[in-house]
Amino acid sequence: MKASIIITGSEILRGMRQDLLIQPFSSMMASRGIAMSQIRIIGDDPETLCEAILDLEPDSNVIVVTGGLGLTPDDTTHSAVRELQAGRRVRMNLEIDNPVGSAQGIDLELESGTRVVFFPGVPAEALAMFGNVVDRLNPGASSTVEIAVFGLREVEIAKRLGSLAGSCGYLPKDMEVSLIVPREIEQEIREILGAHALEGGTLNATLADQLRRKGLTVATAESCTGGLIAHLITQVPGSSVYFLGSVVAYSNDLKVSLLKVPGNLITRHGAVSREVASSMLRGILEVTGADVGMATTGIAGPSGGSDEKPVGTVWIAAGGADDHTVREFHFPFDRQRNKMIFAKTALFLLRSYIDDKDVHRT
């Protein structure tokens, strides 16, 4: 089964806005056995949209159209549908429900049997609607599940999966990958990816469930991540059960005064070091009384790096006061993405530590 995508939006063509739908739509269809034939981006013009649909029709079982559907002046979809109906036999199916907006989707079938589905261009609306429709586009396909993956890029996941890679869809989400897989091979894929395949829908949710099950409390000492780890933890409802608090000790003086990091450690090894990360962790656990914690110290960039400690360097400590893991990582991203990967790597490191050590409250 083959599909094509048409993205309508003059603002995309002019570089005023970036498309956010091609990758998730393609990934979701690929995991349902629907191969992509073509992708086109066109302006907001009903005649151009009709021409594109009729041009793609012979090589497409399904055509997905986004943009130009709504109550705004650039609503071109309804005009294009009326033009398609003129002089042709077009079967109109039930409207596609929009659970997060007002514009309903359009589902029609051309005389050739090609199905054309129209969605708004607002990503949140289009994705919510498409998720409810995609399973009906290829009724014979296997049902799918999503596996949250951390620590591997899409190309690395595909390499590990080998021949199974083509059956999956790949959706990057804030330094994680949501892997869409046929249900019957879920367990096999989890075994291949090992610890990188998370139990929950996200890394946050996975760690949250682990802390609840183990009866553990957690706290964070953050420098380069600026409180981002605490923010991620508290994004999960009910996190007050296990999250005690955080200290953002950005300056060396606060590392010493609040977290009791010995000043000579910073002088001798530098703030971005194994020794300081470890001391920060012990300090936050002493201050809060938490069972386990995380500490980060690094260089997010774009300045502040050196030959010895380039931008993207981070030391992360995770675990308990007397026994914990301390590791150095190097990442190649800009400041915003470095901070996110630092924070999520800390979450992943703590999750791995708890599993490996079988840590739980006695």
C-alpha positions in Angstrom: 0.0 0.0 0.0 1.3 3.4 -1.0 0.6 6.9 0.3 1.5 10.5 -0.5 1.4 13.6 1.6 0.5 17.1 0.6 1.4 20.0 2.9 -0.4 23.2 2.1 1.0 26.5 3.4 2.4 29.5 1.7 4.1 30.5 4.9 6.1 27.2 4.8 7.2 27.9 1.2 8.3 31.4 2.2 10.3 30.1 5.1 8.1 31.7 7.7 7.2 28.4 9.4 8.7 25.0 9.6 6.7 21.9 8.8 6.2 19.6 11.8 3.9 16.9 10.3 5.8 15.1 7.6 8.0 13.0 9.9 5.3 11.9 12.3 2.8 11.2 9.5 5.3 9.2 7.6 6.5 7.3 10.6 3.0 6.3 11.7 2.1 5.1 8.2 5.3 3.2 7.8 4.6 1.2 11.0 1.2 0.3 9.5 2.7 -1.1 6.3 2.0 2.0 4.2 5.0 3.0 2.1 5.5 6.7 1.2 5.4 7.5 -2.5 5.7 11.3 -2.6 5.7 14.4 -0.4 4.7 17.8 -1.8 4.6 21.2 -0.3 2.3 23.7 -2.1 0.8 27.1 -1.5 -2.7 28.0 -0.3 -4.5 27.7 -3.6 -7.5 25.4 -4.2 -6.7 24.8 -7.9 -3.1 23.9 -7.1 -4.3 21.5 -4.4 -6.7 19.8 -6.8 -4.0 19.4 -9.4 -1.7 17.9 -6.9 -4.3 15.4 -5.7 -5.2 14.3 -9.2 -1.5 14.1 -10.2 -0.7 11.8 -7.2 -3.9 9.7 -7.5 -2.6 7.1 -9.9 0.4 6.2 -7.6 -1.3 6.5 -4.3 -3.8 4.4 -2.3 -4.0 7.2 0.3 -3.3 10.9 0.0 -3.0 12.8 3.3 -3.5 16.6 3.1 -2.7 19.1 5.9 -3.2 22.8 6.1 -5.8 25.1 4.6 -8.6 23.6 6.6 -10.3 25.9 9.2 -12.0 29.2 9.7 -9.1 31.4 8.5 -8.9 33.3 5.2 -6.4 30.8 3.8 -8.9 27.9 4.1 -8.5 26.3 0.7 -9.6 22.8 1.4 -13.4 23.1 1.1 -13.0 25.0 -2.2 -10.7 22.2 -3.5 -13.2 19.5 -2.4 -16.0 21.2 -4.3 -13.8 21.4 -7.3 -13.0 17.7 -7.0 -16.7 16.9 -6.8 -17.5 18.8 -10.0 -17.9 16.3 -12.8 -16.4 13.4 -10.8 -17.9 10.6 -8.6 -16.5 11.3 -5.2 -17.8 9.4 -2.1 -17.8 11.5 1.1 -17.2 9.5 4.3 -18.0 10.7 7.8 -16.1 13.7 9.0 -12.9 13.1 11.0 -13.4 14.2 14.6 -11.1 16.9 16.0 -10.7 16.2 19.8 -8.6 19.4 20.4 -10.0 22.0 18.0 -13.0 23.1 16.0 -12.1 22.2 12.4 -13.4 18.8 11.5 -11.4 16.7 9.0 -12.6 15.5 5.6 -12.5 11.9 4.4 -13.4 11.2 0.8 -12.8 8.5 -1.8 -12.2 9.2 -5.5 -13.7 7.1 -8.2 -10.4 5.2 -8.6 -10.5 4.1 -5.0 -7.8 6.4 -3.8 -8.7 7.8 -0.4 -8.0 11.4 0.4 -8.0 12.6 4.0 -7.8 16.3 5.0 -6.5 17.7 8.3 -5.9 21.2 9.7 -2.3 22.4 9.6 -2.1 23.1 13.4 0.3 20.3 14.5 -1.4 19.5 17.8 -4.8 19.1 16.0 -3.5 17.2 13.0 -1.6 14.7 15.1 -4.4 14.1 17.5 -6.8 13.5 14.5 -4.4 11.4 12.5 -3.7 9.1 15.4 -7.4 8.2 15.5 -7.5 7.6 11.7 -4.2 6.0 10.7 -5.2 2.5 11.8 -8.2 2.6 9.4 -6.1 3.6 6.4 -4.7 0.0 6.0 -7.2 -2.2 7.8 -5.2 -5.4 7.2 -2.1 -4.1 9.0 -1.1 -5.3 12.4 -1.9 -3.1 15.5 1.0 -1.1 16.8 2.5 0.0 20.1 4.9 2.8 20.9 8.2 2.1 22.7 10.0 5.1 24.3 13.8 4.8 23.5 16.6 6.8 25.1 20.3 6.9 24.4 20.2 5.9 20.8 19.6 8.0 17.7 17.2 6.9 15.0 20.0 5.6 12.7 21.5 3.7 15.6 18.2 2.1 16.5 17.6 1.1 12.8 21.2 -0.4 12.7 20.5 -2.5 15.7 17.1 -3.7 14.5 18.5 -4.8 11.1 15.7 -6.4 9.0 13.0 -5.3 11.6 13.9 -1.6 11.1 11.7 -1.1 8.0 8.6 -2.3 10.0 8.9 0.6 12.5 8.2 4.3 12.6 10.6 6.8 14.3 9.4 9.9 16.1 12.1 12.0 17.9 10.8 13.8 20.9 13.0 16.0 23.1 16.1 13.8 22.8 14.0 10.6 23.1 12.7 8.5 20.2 9.1 7.1 20.2 9.5 3.9 18.2 6.2 2.7 16.6 6.3 -1.1 16.2 3.9 -3.9 15.2 2.6 -5.4 18.4 3.8 -8.9 17.5 7.5 -7.9 17.4 7.4 -5.6 20.5 9.2 -8.1 22.8 11.8 -9.0 20.2 12.6 -5.3 19.7 12.8 -4.7 23.5 15.3 -7.5 23.8 17.4 -6.1 21.0 17.4 -2.6 22.4 17.9 -3.7 26.0 18.0 -0.9 28.6 17.5 1.7 26.0 13.8 0.6 25.5 11.9 2.2 28.4 9.0 0.7 30.3 7.0 3.9 30.4 5.8 6.2 27.7 8.7 8.6 28.4 11.9 8.6 30.4 10.2 10.8 33.0 7.3 8.4 33.4 9.7 5.4 33.5 11.7 6.8 36.4 8.6 8.0 38.2 7.1 4.5 38.2 10.4 3.0 39.3 10.7 5.4 42.3 7.1 4.7 43.3 7.6 0.9 43.1 10.8 1.0 45.0 9.5 3.4 47.6 12.4 5.8 47.0 12.7 9.6 47.4 14.9 11.7 45.1 16.5 15.1 45.1 18.8 17.0 42.6 21.8 19.2 42.7 22.1 21.1 39.4 24.6 23.5 38.0 24.7 23.4 34.2 21.1 22.1 33.9 19.8 25.1 35.8 16.9 23.2 37.4 15.8 21.4 34.3 16.0 17.9 35.9 13.7 19.1 38.7 11.4 20.5 36.0 11.2 17.2 34.1 10.6 15.2 37.3 7.8 17.5 38.4 6.1 17.3 35.0 4.7 13.9 36.1 1.6 14.2 38.2 2.0 13.0 41.7 5.8 13.6 41.8 5.5 15.1 45.3 5.3 11.6 46.6 9.0 10.9 45.8 10.6 14.3 44.8 11.9 16.2 47.8 13.5 19.2 46.1 16.5 20.6 44.2 19.4 23.0 44.7 20.5 25.0 41.6 24.1 25.8 42.6 25.3 27.7 39.6 28.2 29.5 41.2 31.1 27.9 42.9 30.4 29.8 46.1 26.9 28.2 46.4 28.3 24.8 45.7 30.5 25.3 48.7 28.0 27.1 51.0 24.8 25.1 50.2 26.1 21.7 49.1 29.2 21.7 51.3 31.5 21.0 48.3 35.1 21.4 49.7 36.6 24.5 48.1 39.9 22.7 47.5 38.1 20.2 45.3 37.0 23.0 43.0 40.5 24.6 43.1 42.3 21.3 42.4 40.0 19.6 39.8 37.7 22.5 38.5 34.0 22.8 39.0 33.4 20.5 36.0 34.9 17.3 37.4 34.2 13.9 38.7 35.1 15.0 42.3 32.8 18.0 42.3 29.8 16.1 40.8 30.2 13.4 43.4 30.5 15.9 46.2 27.4 17.8 45.0 25.4 14.6 45.1 26.4 13.8 48.6 25.6 17.3 49.6 22.1 17.4 48.3 21.3 14.0 49.8 22.5 15.2 53.2 20.5 18.4 52.9 17.2 16.8 51.9 17.5 13.3 53.3 16.5 11.8 50.0 17.3 8.1 49.3 18.9 8.8 45.8 19.7 11.8 43.7 21.4 13.3 40.7 24.0 16.0 40.3 25.2 17.7 37.2 28.1 20.0 36.4 29.2 20.8 32.9 29.5 23.3 30.0 26.4 23.8 28.0 27.9 26.5 25.7 28.3 28.2 23.5 31.2 29.7 25.4 33.2 28.5 28.4 34.8 25.4 26.9 38.5 24.6 26.7 40.7 22.0 24.9 40.6 19.8 28.0 36.9 20.4 28.7 35.1 21.4 25.5 31.6 22.7 25.2 29.2 19.8 25.7 31.2 18.2 28.5 29.2 17.2 31.6 29.9 15.1 34.7 26.8 13.4 36.1 26.6 11.7 39.5 23.6 9.4 40.2 22.7 7.1 43.1 23.1 7.2 46.9 25.4 9.1 49.2 27.7 6.2 49.9 27.5 4.4 46.6 26.8 6.1 43.3 27.8 6.3 39.6 29.8 9.2 38.3 30.3 9.5 34.5 31.6 12.0 32.0 29.7 12.6 28.8 30.4 14.8 25.7 27.6 16.0 23.5 27.7 18.1 20.2 24.6 20.2 20.5 23.7 23.9 21.0 23.1 25.2 24.5 19.4 24.4 24.7 19.8 20.8 23.4 22.9 20.2 25.5 20.9 21.2 28.7 18.1 18.8 27.7 20.4 15.9 26.9 22.4 16.5 30.1 19.2 16.4 32.2 17.7 13.4 30.5 21.0 11.5 30.7 21.0 12.1 34.4 17.5 10.6 34.6 18.6 7.6 32.6 21.7 7.1 34.7 19.7 7.1 37.9 17.2 4.7 36.4 20.0 2.3 35.4 21.7 2.6 38.8 18.5 1.7 40.6 17.9 -1.3 38.4 21.5 -2.5 38.4 21.8 -2.2 42.2 18.3 -3.3 42.9 17.9 -0.3 45.2 14.7 0.0 47.2 13.7 1.4 50.6 14.1 -1.1 53.4 
